[in-house]
Amino acid sequence: MGTGSGNQSLVGASNLGILSLSSSGEVTQSAVIGATSALFSGAGRFTLTQANNIATIASSGIGSMSLTNSTNLIVGTVGA
């Protein structure tokens, strides 16, 4: 979905296959994210506290993460 060095705010996305998001800044959201899998990377702080619907998440080198998910969540591998 995107890469950024500053703060980012997601307005929501649904029916995504793989969401890949990298940031060195603050990442927040204002609407639900729906994705089969999501990969978060970069030194940013990810605050995703809507009732998200993500099946599998993975992260690499992130500063911190706060995630709310409305379904069962697998912490695993995303992508190739």
BELNOR-V940355 format. One record per backbone hydrogen bond with DSSP energy under -1.0 kcal/mol. CO is the residue of the C=O (numbers start at 1). NH is the residue of the N-H. E is the energy in kcal/mol with one decimal. If there is no record, write none. Layout:
CO&NH&E, CO&NH&E
This chain:
2&22&-2.2, 4&24&-1.4, 8&28&-2.2, 10&30&-2.7, 13&34&-3.1, 16&36&-1.7, 17&37&-2.2, 19&39&-3.1, 20&2&-1.8, 21&41&-2.3, 22&4&-2.0, 23&44&-2.5, 25&45&-1.2, 26&8&-3.2, 27&47&-3.3, 28&10&-3.1, 32&13&-1.4, 33&53&-3.0, 34&16&-2.2, 35&55&-1.6, 36&56&-1.2, 37&19&-2.6, 38&58&-2.0, 39&21&-2.9, 40&60&-2.0, 41&23&-2.1, 44&63&-2.2, 44&64&-1.2, 45&27&-2.9, 46&66&-2.7, 48&68&-2.4, 50&52&-2.2, 52&70&-4.2, 53&35&-1.9, 55&74&-2.5, 56&38&-2.2, 57&76&-2.6, 58&40&-2.3, 60&42&-1.2, 64&46&-2.7, 66&48&-3.2, 68&52&-1.2, 74&57&-2.7
